[in-house]
Amino acid sequence: MFVGTLELDVLLGDVRSLKQKRSAVRPIVAELRRRYEVAVAEAGHLDLYRRSLLGVAVVAADASHVRDVLDACERLVAARPEIELLSARRRLLGPED
């Protein structure tokens, strides 16, 4: 069993309140969950209007599948025109860890 995590630090576009932030982040989280069947949550920068840290986790029997899913999630977020992907950090845990 392999577990992969991905932290995506994003800068949101024209957001002036936490309510607008929520309405910008919620569709991204829902699309990642629906399209790739991963666990996703807003995990950081909760009090900042224009920043968000999204955490993604996936579990699979094969390490290459975990990497492929995390790559696809990163590409999906990076392709969104209303946000800017500042950084992406990933971690992969396997049976030896």
Biopython code that builds the backbone (N, CA, C, O; Angstrom):
import numpy as np
from Bio.PDB.StructureBuilder import StructureBuilder

atoms = [
    (1, "MET", "N", (0.852, -1.176, 0.000)),
    (1, "MET", "CA", (0.000, 0.000, 0.000)),
    (1, "MET", "C", (0.893, 1.234, 0.000)),
    (1, "MET", "O", (1.882, 1.303, 0.731)),
    (2, "PHE", "N", (0.529, 2.203, -0.831)),
    (2, "PHE", "CA", (1.251, 3.459, -0.931)),
    (2, "PHE", "C", (0.293, 4.608, -0.657)),
    (2, "PHE", "O", (-0.858, 4.601, -1.095)),
    (3, "VAL", "N", (0.793, 5.590, 0.074)),
    (3, "VAL", "CA", (0.014, 6.783, 0.405)),
    (3, "VAL", "C", (0.769, 7.990, -0.139)),
    (3, "VAL", "O", (1.957, 8.165, 0.131)),
    (4, "GLY", "N", (0.077, 8.809, -0.898)),
    (4, "GLY", "CA", (0.687, 10.019, -1.438)),
    (4, "GLY", "C", (-0.062, 11.243, -0.966)),
    (4, "GLY", "O", (-1.291, 11.251, -0.900)),
    (5, "THR", "N", (0.698, 12.286, -0.637)),
    (5, "THR", "CA", (0.083, 13.547, -0.250)),
    (5, "THR", "C", (0.643, 14.658, -1.125)),
    (5, "THR", "O", (1.771, 14.587, -1.611)),
    (6, "LEU", "N", (-0.170, 15.676, -1.310)),
    (6, "LEU", "CA", (0.196, 16.820, -2.129)),
    (6, "LEU", "C", (-0.315, 18.075, -1.437)),
    (6, "LEU", "O", (-1.495, 18.171, -1.101)),
    (7, "GLU", "N", (0.579, 19.038, -1.227)),
    (7, "GLU", "CA", (0.204, 20.335, -0.668)),
    (7, "GLU", "C", (0.302, 21.365, -1.775)),
    (7, "GLU", "O", (1.364, 21.542, -2.372)),
    (8, "LEU", "N", (-0.793, 22.042, -2.049)),
    (8, "LEU", "CA", (-0.844, 23.043, -3.104)),
    (8, "LEU", "C", (-1.082, 24.411, -2.473)),
    (8, "LEU", "O", (-2.136, 24.659, -1.887)),
    (9, "ASP", "N", (-0.111, 25.280, -2.597)),
    (9, "ASP", "CA", (-0.229, 26.653, -2.090)),
    (9, "ASP", "C", (-0.676, 27.516, -3.258)),
    (9, "ASP", "O", (0.053, 27.658, -4.239)),
    (10, "VAL", "N", (-1.861, 28.089, -3.163)),
    (10, "VAL", "CA", (-2.426, 28.845, -4.281)),
    (10, "VAL", "C", (-2.732, 30.279, -3.882)),
    (10, "VAL", "O", (-3.038, 30.577, -2.727)),
    (11, "LEU", "N", (-2.642, 31.153, -4.868)),
    (11, "LEU", "CA", (-3.011, 32.553, -4.724)),
    (11, "LEU", "C", (-4.288, 32.748, -5.528)),
    (11, "LEU", "O", (-4.330, 32.477, -6.728)),
    (12, "LEU", "N", (-5.324, 33.220, -4.852)),
    (12, "LEU", "CA", (-6.621, 33.411, -5.498)),
    (12, "LEU", "C", (-6.660, 34.764, -6.180)),
    (12, "LEU", "O", (-5.923, 35.675, -5.802)),
    (13, "GLY", "N", (-7.507, 34.900, -7.173)),
    (13, "GLY", "CA", (-7.625, 36.138, -7.933)),
    (13, "GLY", "C", (-8.248, 37.261, -7.129)),
    (13, "GLY", "O", (-7.795, 37.566, -6.025)),
    (14, "ASP", "N", (-9.267, 37.866, -7.667)),
    (14, "ASP", "CA", (-9.916, 39.037, -7.068)),
    (14, "ASP", "C", (-10.866, 38.593, -5.951)),
    (14, "ASP", "O", (-12.074, 38.485, -6.157)),
    (15, "VAL", "N", (-10.310, 38.341, -4.786)),
    (15, "VAL", "CA", (-11.081, 37.888, -3.625)),
    (15, "VAL", "C", (-10.927, 38.920, -2.526)),
    (15, "VAL", "O", (-9.810, 39.300, -2.176)),
    (16, "ARG", "N", (-12.063, 39.380, -1.974)),
    (16, "ARG", "CA", (-12.016, 40.438, -0.962)),
    (16, "ARG", "C", (-12.659, 40.045, 0.363)),
    (16, "ARG", "O", (-12.774, 40.871, 1.268)),
    (17, "SER", "N", (-13.076, 38.798, 0.480)),
    (17, "SER", "CA", (-13.676, 38.361, 1.739)),
    (17, "SER", "C", (-13.497, 36.849, 1.870)),
    (17, "SER", "O", (-13.194, 36.158, 0.897)),
    (18, "LEU", "N", (-13.685, 36.364, 3.063)),
    (18, "LEU", "CA", (-13.593, 34.913, 3.275)),
    (18, "LEU", "C", (-14.735, 34.182, 2.575)),
    (18, "LEU", "O", (-14.583, 33.030, 2.169)),
    (19, "LYS", "N", (-15.867, 34.844, 2.436)),
    (19, "LYS", "CA", (-16.997, 34.247, 1.731)),
    (19, "LYS", "C", (-16.671, 34.062, 0.249)),
    (19, "LYS", "O", (-16.996, 33.027, -0.333)),
    (20, "GLN", "N", (-16.036, 35.055, -0.359)),
    (20, "GLN", "CA", (-15.611, 34.922, -1.755)),
    (20, "GLN", "C", (-14.534, 33.854, -1.892)),
    (20, "GLN", "O", (-14.508, 33.104, -2.868)),
    (21, "LYS", "N", (-13.652, 33.792, -0.908)),
    (21, "LYS", "CA", (-12.611, 32.770, -0.925)),
    (21, "LYS", "C", (-13.233, 31.381, -0.912)),
    (21, "LYS", "O", (-12.840, 30.505, -1.683)),
    (22, "ARG", "N", (-14.198, 31.192, -0.037)),
    (22, "ARG", "CA", (-14.880, 29.902, 0.064)),
    (22, "ARG", "C", (-15.549, 29.536, -1.263)),
    (22, "ARG", "O", (-15.514, 28.379, -1.682)),
    (23, "SER", "N", (-16.156, 30.527, -1.917)),
    (23, "SER", "CA", (-16.833, 30.240, -3.185)),
    (23, "SER", "C", (-15.843, 29.975, -4.314)),
    (23, "SER", "O", (-16.218, 29.385, -5.327)),
    (24, "ALA", "N", (-14.604, 30.392, -4.167)),
    (24, "ALA", "CA", (-13.582, 30.096, -5.168)),
    (24, "ALA", "C", (-12.924, 28.743, -4.915)),
    (24, "ALA", "O", (-12.597, 28.030, -5.864)),
    (25, "VAL", "N", (-12.728, 28.384, -3.656)),
    (25, "VAL", "CA", (-12.022, 27.149, -3.307)),
    (25, "VAL", "C", (-12.942, 25.937, -3.389)),
    (25, "VAL", "O", (-12.510, 24.865, -3.812)),
    (26, "ARG", "N", (-14.180, 26.089, -3.000)),
    (26, "ARG", "CA", (-15.105, 24.949, -2.947)),
    (26, "ARG", "C", (-15.243, 24.215, -4.284)),
    (26, "ARG", "O", (-15.217, 22.984, -4.285)),
    (27, "PRO", "N", (-15.389, 24.904, -5.425)),
    (27, "PRO", "CA", (-15.492, 24.155, -6.693)),
    (27, "PRO", "C", (-14.218, 23.389, -7.055)),
    (27, "PRO", "O", (-14.296, 22.323, -7.666)),
    (28, "ILE", "N", (-13.063, 23.908, -6.693)),
    (28, "ILE", "CA", (-11.809, 23.219, -6.972)),
    (28, "ILE", "C", (-11.739, 21.929, -6.165)),
    (28, "ILE", "O", (-11.389, 20.875, -6.695)),
    (29, "VAL", "N", (-12.071, 22.018, -4.891)),
    (29, "VAL", "CA", (-12.067, 20.845, -4.011)),
    (29, "VAL", "C", (-13.058, 19.802, -4.527)),
    (29, "VAL", "O", (-12.744, 18.612, -4.576)),
    (30, "ALA", "N", (-14.251, 20.250, -4.910)),
    (30, "ALA", "CA", (-15.273, 19.315, -5.397)),
    (30, "ALA", "C", (-14.845, 18.644, -6.700)),
    (30, "ALA", "O", (-15.087, 17.452, -6.889)),
    (31, "GLU", "N", (-14.213, 19.398, -7.598)),
    (31, "GLU", "CA", (-13.788, 18.809, -8.860)),
    (31, "GLU", "C", (-12.673, 17.784, -8.657)),
    (31, "GLU", "O", (-12.672, 16.735, -9.302)),
    (32, "LEU", "N", (-11.731, 18.076, -7.773)),
    (32, "LEU", "CA", (-10.670, 17.107, -7.487)),
    (32, "LEU", "C", (-11.252, 15.824, -6.900)),
    (32, "LEU", "O", (-10.856, 14.723, -7.283)),
    (33, "ARG", "N", (-12.186, 15.971, -5.975)),
    (33, "ARG", "CA", (-12.805, 14.781, -5.372)),
    (33, "ARG", "C", (-13.561, 13.960, -6.411)),
    (33, "ARG", "O", (-13.441, 12.736, -6.457)),
    (34, "ARG", "N", (-14.334, 14.642, -7.237)),
    (34, "ARG", "CA", (-15.178, 13.960, -8.205)),
    (34, "ARG", "C", (-14.346, 13.303, -9.308)),
    (34, "ARG", "O", (-14.581, 12.146, -9.660)),
    (35, "ARG", "N", (-13.393, 14.028, -9.842)),
    (35, "ARG", "CA", (-12.650, 13.544, -11.000)),
    (35, "ARG", "C", (-11.620, 12.468, -10.644)),
    (35, "ARG", "O", (-11.441, 11.511, -11.397)),
    (36, "TYR", "N", (-10.943, 12.619, -9.501)),
    (36, "TYR", "CA", (-9.841, 11.709, -9.183)),
    (36, "TYR", "C", (-10.080, 10.835, -7.956)),
    (36, "TYR", "O", (-9.224, 10.019, -7.614)),
    (37, "GLU", "N", (-11.202, 10.980, -7.299)),
    (37, "GLU", "CA", (-11.542, 10.178, -6.116)),
    (37, "GLU", "C", (-10.437, 10.234, -5.067)),
    (37, "GLU", "O", (-9.969, 9.200, -4.591)),
    (38, "VAL", "N", (-10.027, 11.444, -4.714)),
    (38, "VAL", "CA", (-9.008, 11.683, -3.702)),
    (38, "VAL", "C", (-9.646, 12.398, -2.520)),
    (38, "VAL", "O", (-10.748, 12.935, -2.621)),
    (39, "ALA", "N", (-8.940, 12.396, -1.407)),
    (39, "ALA", "CA", (-9.360, 13.181, -0.253)),
    (39, "ALA", "C", (-8.725, 14.559, -0.395)),
    (39, "ALA", "O", (-7.518, 14.667, -0.611)),
    (40, "VAL", "N", (-9.530, 15.613, -0.276)),
    (40, "VAL", "CA", (-9.047, 16.984, -0.445)),
    (40, "VAL", "C", (-9.654, 17.854, 0.637)),
    (40, "VAL", "O", (-10.816, 17.689, 1.006)),
    (41, "ALA", "N", (-8.849, 18.788, 1.144)),
    (41, "ALA", "CA", (-9.347, 19.743, 2.136)),
    (41, "ALA", "C", (-8.523, 21.020, 2.065)),
    (41, "ALA", "O", (-7.351, 21.002, 1.688)),
    (42, "GLU", "N", (-9.155, 22.124, 2.435)),
    (42, "GLU", "CA", (-8.405, 23.355, 2.616)),
    (42, "GLU", "C", (-7.707, 23.229, 3.963)),
    (42, "GLU", "O", (-8.362, 23.153, 5.003)),
    (43, "ALA", "N", (-6.379, 23.206, 3.942)),
    (43, "ALA", "CA", (-5.634, 22.841, 5.139)),
    (43, "ALA", "C", (-4.779, 23.958, 5.719)),
    (43, "ALA", "O", (-4.116, 23.754, 6.736)),
    (44, "GLY", "N", (-4.779, 25.118, 5.105)),
    (44, "GLY", "CA", (-3.947, 26.193, 5.619)),
    (44, "GLY", "C", (-4.338, 27.542, 5.063)),
    (44, "GLY", "O", (-5.150, 27.645, 4.143)),
    (45, "HIS", "N", (-3.745, 28.577, 5.638)),
    (45, "HIS", "CA", (-4.045, 29.974, 5.277)),
    (45, "HIS", "C", (-5.546, 30.260, 5.411)),
    (45, "HIS", "O", (-6.126, 30.960, 4.580)),
    (46, "LEU", "N", (-6.156, 29.725, 6.438)),
    (46, "LEU", "CA", (-7.604, 29.826, 6.583)),
    (46, "LEU", "C", (-8.082, 31.245, 6.850)),
    (46, "LEU", "O", (-9.224, 31.578, 6.535)),
    (47, "ASP", "N", (-7.229, 32.084, 7.424)),
    (47, "ASP", "CA", (-7.650, 33.439, 7.759)),
    (47, "ASP", "C", (-7.222, 34.470, 6.719)),
    (47, "ASP", "O", (-7.503, 35.656, 6.886)),
    (48, "LEU", "N", (-6.551, 34.046, 5.654)),
    (48, "LEU", "CA", (-6.124, 34.952, 4.595)),
    (48, "LEU", "C", (-7.115, 34.907, 3.442)),
    (48, "LEU", "O", (-7.575, 33.830, 3.063)),
    (49, "TYR", "N", (-7.446, 36.055, 2.884)),
    (49, "TYR", "CA", (-8.434, 36.121, 1.809)),
    (49, "TYR", "C", (-7.932, 35.522, 0.503)),
    (49, "TYR", "O", (-8.654, 34.772, -0.153)),
    (50, "ARG", "N", (-6.709, 35.845, 0.123)),
    (50, "ARG", "CA", (-6.242, 35.514, -1.221)),
    (50, "ARG", "C", (-5.323, 34.301, -1.280)),
    (50, "ARG", "O", (-4.841, 33.963, -2.362)),
    (51, "ARG", "N", (-5.066, 33.641, -0.170)),
    (51, "ARG", "CA", (-4.193, 32.465, -0.166)),
    (51, "ARG", "C", (-4.965, 31.258, 0.358)),
    (51, "ARG", "O", (-5.867, 31.380, 1.186)),
    (52, "SER", "N", (-4.584, 30.103, -0.148)),
    (52, "SER", "CA", (-5.176, 28.865, 0.340)),
    (52, "SER", "C", (-4.143, 27.751, 0.205)),
    (52, "SER", "O", (-3.361, 27.723, -0.745)),
    (53, "LEU", "N", (-4.154, 26.855, 1.149)),
    (53, "LEU", "CA", (-3.316, 25.666, 1.098)),
    (53, "LEU", "C", (-4.251, 24.467, 1.000)),
    (53, "LEU", "O", (-4.997, 24.169, 1.932)),
    (54, "LEU", "N", (-4.202, 23.790, -0.133)),
    (54, "LEU", "CA", (-5.047, 22.628, -0.355)),
    (54, "LEU", "C", (-4.234, 21.368, -0.112)),
    (54, "LEU", "O", (-3.117, 21.234, -0.613)),
    (55, "GLY", "N", (-4.792, 20.453, 0.653)),
    (55, "GLY", "CA", (-4.154, 19.171, 0.913)),
    (55, "GLY", "C", (-4.883, 18.066, 0.174)),
    (55, "GLY", "O", (-6.106, 17.956, 0.259)),
    (56, "VAL", "N", (-4.138, 17.254, -0.549)),
    (56, "VAL", "CA", (-4.690, 16.148, -1.327)),
    (56, "VAL", "C", (-4.025, 14.862, -0.853)),
    (56, "VAL", "O", (-2.813, 14.832, -0.642)),
    (57, "ALA", "N", (-4.808, 13.805, -0.687)),
    (57, "ALA", "CA", (-4.264, 12.507, -0.286)),
    (57, "ALA", "C", (-4.880, 11.407, -1.147)),
    (57, "ALA", "O", (-6.060, 11.439, -1.495)),
    (58, "VAL", "N", (-4.031, 10.431, -1.477)),
    (58, "VAL", "CA", (-4.497, 9.294, -2.275)),
    (58, "VAL", "C", (-3.808, 8.034, -1.760)),
    (58, "VAL", "O", (-2.651, 8.065, -1.342)),
    (59, "VAL", "N", (-4.544, 6.928, -1.800)),
    (59, "VAL", "CA", (-4.022, 5.624, -1.387)),
    (59, "VAL", "C", (-4.219, 4.660, -2.549)),
    (59, "VAL", "O", (-5.288, 4.610, -3.157)),
    (60, "ALA", "N", (-3.167, 3.891, -2.850)),
    (60, "ALA", "CA", (-3.264, 2.904, -3.933)),
    (60, "ALA", "C", (-2.270, 1.774, -3.675)),
    (60, "ALA", "O", (-1.387, 1.884, -2.824)),
    (61, "ALA", "N", (-2.430, 0.703, -4.418)),
    (61, "ALA", "CA", (-1.552, -0.452, -4.272)),
    (61, "ALA", "C", (-0.243, -0.254, -5.026)),
    (61, "ALA", "O", (0.728, -0.964, -4.766)),
    (62, "ASP", "N", (-0.201, 0.688, -5.945)),
    (62, "ASP", "CA", (0.956, 0.879, -6.812)),
    (62, "ASP", "C", (1.476, 2.312, -6.696)),
    (62, "ASP", "O", (0.694, 3.259, -6.781)),
    (63, "ALA", "N", (2.770, 2.480, -6.506)),
    (63, "ALA", "CA", (3.371, 3.810, -6.343)),
    (63, "ALA", "C", (3.223, 4.648, -7.606)),
    (63, "ALA", "O", (3.027, 5.860, -7.518)),
    (64, "SER", "N", (3.313, 4.031, -8.771)),
    (64, "SER", "CA", (3.194, 4.803, -10.013)),
    (64, "SER", "C", (1.784, 5.360, -10.180)),
    (64, "SER", "O", (1.608, 6.455, -10.714)),
    (65, "HIS", "N", (0.784, 4.615, -9.727)),
    (65, "HIS", "CA", (-0.585, 5.122, -9.796)),
    (65, "HIS", "C", (-0.751, 6.335, -8.869)),
    (65, "HIS", "O", (-1.402, 7.312, -9.240)),
    (66, "VAL", "N", (-0.175, 6.276, -7.690)),
    (66, "VAL", "CA", (-0.233, 7.405, -6.757)),
    (66, "VAL", "C", (0.409, 8.639, -7.394)),
    (66, "VAL", "O", (-0.146, 9.735, -7.329)),
    (67, "ARG", "N", (1.578, 8.457, -8.006)),
    (67, "ARG", "CA", (2.263, 9.586, -8.657)),
    (67, "ARG", "C", (1.435, 10.157, -9.803)),
    (67, "ARG", "O", (1.349, 11.374, -9.966)),
    (68, "ASP", "N", (0.828, 9.276, -10.596)),
    (68, "ASP", "CA", (0.009, 9.734, -11.719)),
    (68, "ASP", "C", (-1.183, 10.554, -11.252)),
    (68, "ASP", "O", (-1.496, 11.591, -11.838)),
    (69, "VAL", "N", (-1.842, 10.096, -10.207)),
    (69, "VAL", "CA", (-3.014, 10.822, -9.691)),
    (69, "VAL", "C", (-2.588, 12.173, -9.123)),
    (69, "VAL", "O", (-3.253, 13.179, -9.369)),
    (70, "LEU", "N", (-1.494, 12.211, -8.371)),
    (70, "LEU", "CA", (-1.036, 13.485, -7.813)),
    (70, "LEU", "C", (-0.594, 14.444, -8.919)),
    (70, "LEU", "O", (-0.832, 15.647, -8.817)),
    (71, "ASP", "N", (0.042, 13.935, -9.964)),
    (71, "ASP", "CA", (0.408, 14.773, -11.108)),
    (71, "ASP", "C", (-0.832, 15.366, -11.762)),
    (71, "ASP", "O", (-0.857, 16.552, -12.090)),
    (72, "ALA", "N", (-1.855, 14.550, -11.950)),
    (72, "ALA", "CA", (-3.086, 15.021, -12.574)),
    (72, "ALA", "C", (-3.770, 16.080, -11.711)),
    (72, "ALA", "O", (-4.295, 17.063, -12.235)),
    (73, "CYS", "N", (-3.767, 15.887, -10.398)),
    (73, "CYS", "CA", (-4.364, 16.879, -9.496)),
    (73, "CYS", "C", (-3.614, 18.206, -9.579)),
    (73, "CYS", "O", (-4.228, 19.272, -9.618)),
    (74, "GLU", "N", (-2.297, 18.133, -9.604)),
    (74, "GLU", "CA", (-1.493, 19.349, -9.699)),
    (74, "GLU", "C", (-1.749, 20.072, -11.024)),
    (74, "GLU", "O", (-1.867, 21.297, -11.050)),
    (75, "ARG", "N", (-1.833, 19.323, -12.111)),
    (75, "ARG", "CA", (-2.106, 19.933, -13.421)),
    (75, "ARG", "C", (-3.472, 20.595, -13.452)),
    (75, "ARG", "O", (-3.625, 21.682, -14.008)),
    (76, "LEU", "N", (-4.470, 19.943, -12.854)),
    (76, "LEU", "CA", (-5.818, 20.507, -12.845)),
    (76, "LEU", "C", (-5.840, 21.851, -12.117)),
    (76, "LEU", "O", (-6.437, 22.810, -12.605)),
    (77, "VAL", "N", (-5.196, 21.922, -10.961)),
    (77, "VAL", "CA", (-5.173, 23.165, -10.193)),
    (77, "VAL", "C", (-4.363, 24.233, -10.927)),
    (77, "VAL", "O", (-4.768, 25.395, -10.964)),
    (78, "ALA", "N", (-3.235, 23.857, -11.507)),
    (78, "ALA", "CA", (-2.388, 24.817, -12.221)),
    (78, "ALA", "C", (-3.084, 25.380, -13.453)),
    (78, "ALA", "O", (-2.799, 26.506, -13.862)),
    (79, "ALA", "N", (-3.986, 24.620, -14.046)),
    (79, "ALA", "CA", (-4.669, 25.057, -15.264)),
    (79, "ALA", "C", (-5.833, 26.008, -14.998)),
    (79, "ALA", "O", (-6.360, 26.616, -15.929)),
    (80, "ARG", "N", (-6.234, 26.139, -13.745)),
    (80, "ARG", "CA", (-7.365, 27.026, -13.431)),
    (80, "ARG", "C", (-6.944, 28.476, -13.663)),
    (80, "ARG", "O", (-5.942, 28.911, -13.095)),
    (81, "PRO", "N", (-7.676, 29.237, -14.481)),
    (81, "PRO", "CA", (-7.260, 30.613, -14.785)),
    (81, "PRO", "C", (-7.464, 31.597, -13.635)),
    (81, "PRO", "O", (-6.815, 32.642, -13.602)),
    (82, "GLU", "N", (-8.342, 31.286, -12.705)),
    (82, "GLU", "CA", (-8.652, 32.235, -11.633)),
    (82, "GLU", "C", (-7.699, 32.152, -10.446)),
    (82, "GLU", "O", (-7.798, 32.949, -9.514)),
    (83, "ILE", "N", (-6.774, 31.187, -10.475)),
    (83, "ILE", "CA", (-5.819, 31.054, -9.376)),
    (83, "ILE", "C", (-4.407, 30.906, -9.929)),
    (83, "ILE", "O", (-4.207, 30.570, -11.096)),
    (84, "GLU", "N", (-3.443, 31.163, -9.067)),
    (84, "GLU", "CA", (-2.037, 30.973, -9.415)),
    (84, "GLU", "C", (-1.444, 29.961, -8.443)),
    (84, "GLU", "O", (-1.528, 30.134, -7.227)),
    (85, "LEU", "N", (-0.851, 28.917, -8.979)),
    (85, "LEU", "CA", (-0.217, 27.899, -8.153)),
    (85, "LEU", "C", (1.164, 28.402, -7.745)),
    (85, "LEU", "O", (2.044, 28.551, -8.593)),
    (86, "LEU", "N", (1.360, 28.663, -6.457)),
    (86, "LEU", "CA", (2.625, 29.183, -5.954)),
    (86, "LEU", "C", (3.642, 28.082, -5.713)),
    (86, "LEU", "O", (4.815, 28.224, -6.058)),
    (87, "SER", "N", (3.190, 26.981, -5.117)),
    (87, "SER", "CA", (4.099, 25.860, -4.876)),
    (87, "SER", "C", (3.310, 24.575, -4.715)),
    (87, "SER", "O", (2.123, 24.579, -4.387)),
    (88, "ALA", "N", (4.005, 23.480, -4.954)),
    (88, "ALA", "CA", (3.418, 22.147, -4.790)),
    (88, "ALA", "C", (4.469, 21.266, -4.124)),
    (88, "ALA", "O", (5.594, 21.142, -4.608)),
    (89, "ARG", "N", (4.084, 20.663, -3.014)),
    (89, "ARG", "CA", (4.975, 19.731, -2.298)),
    (89, "ARG", "C", (4.287, 18.390, -2.209)),
    (89, "ARG", "O", (3.093, 18.310, -1.921)),
    (90, "ARG", "N", (5.036, 17.347, -2.455)),
    (90, "ARG", "CA", (4.439, 16.012, -2.381)),
    (90, "ARG", "C", (5.278, 15.089, -1.524)),
    (90, "ARG", "O", (6.476, 15.290, -1.325)),
    (91, "ARG", "N", (4.606, 14.078, -1.030)),
    (91, "ARG", "CA", (5.251, 13.077, -0.188)),
    (91, "ARG", "C", (4.640, 11.721, -0.549)),
    (91, "ARG", "O", (3.432, 11.610, -0.760)),
    (92, "LEU", "N", (5.482, 10.704, -0.617)),
    (92, "LEU", "CA", (5.028, 9.350, -0.928)),
    (92, "LEU", "C", (5.534, 8.413, 0.151)),
    (92, "LEU", "O", (6.734, 8.349, 0.415)),
    (93, "LEU", "N", (4.626, 7.692, 0.768)),
    (93, "LEU", "CA", (4.966, 6.716, 1.803)),
    (93, "LEU", "C", (4.627, 5.330, 1.282)),
    (93, "LEU", "O", (3.549, 5.089, 0.739)),
    (94, "GLY", "N", (5.586, 4.427, 1.466)),
    (94, "GLY", "CA", (5.385, 3.060, 0.998)),
    (94, "GLY", "C", (5.520, 2.061, 2.117)),
    (94, "GLY", "O", (5.600, 2.449, 3.282)),
    (95, "PRO", "N", (5.547, 0.786, 1.794)),
    (95, "PRO", "CA", (5.603, -0.263, 2.813)),
    (95, "PRO", "C", (6.880, -0.205, 3.665)),
    (95, "PRO", "O", (6.865, -0.641, 4.816)),
    (96, "GLU", "N", (7.969, 0.320, 3.124)),
    (96, "GLU", "CA", (9.214, 0.371, 3.874)),
    (96, "GLU", "C", (9.287, 1.544, 4.845)),
    (96, "GLU", "O", (10.164, 1.570, 5.708)),
    (97, "ASP", "N", (8.391, 2.506, 4.722)),
    (97, "ASP", "CA", (8.440, 3.712, 5.568)),
    (97, "ASP", "C", (7.829, 3.504, 6.927)),
    (97, "ASP", "O", (7.801, 4.428, 7.740)),
]
sb = StructureBuilder()
sb.init_structure("model")
sb.init_model(0)
sb.init_chain("A")
sb.init_seg("    ")
for serial, (resi, resn, name, xyz) in enumerate(atoms, 1):
    if name == "N":
        sb.init_residue(resn, " ", resi, " ")
    sb.init_atom(name, np.array(xyz, "f"), 0.0, 1.0, " ", f" {name:<3s}", serial, name[0])
structure = sb.get_structure()
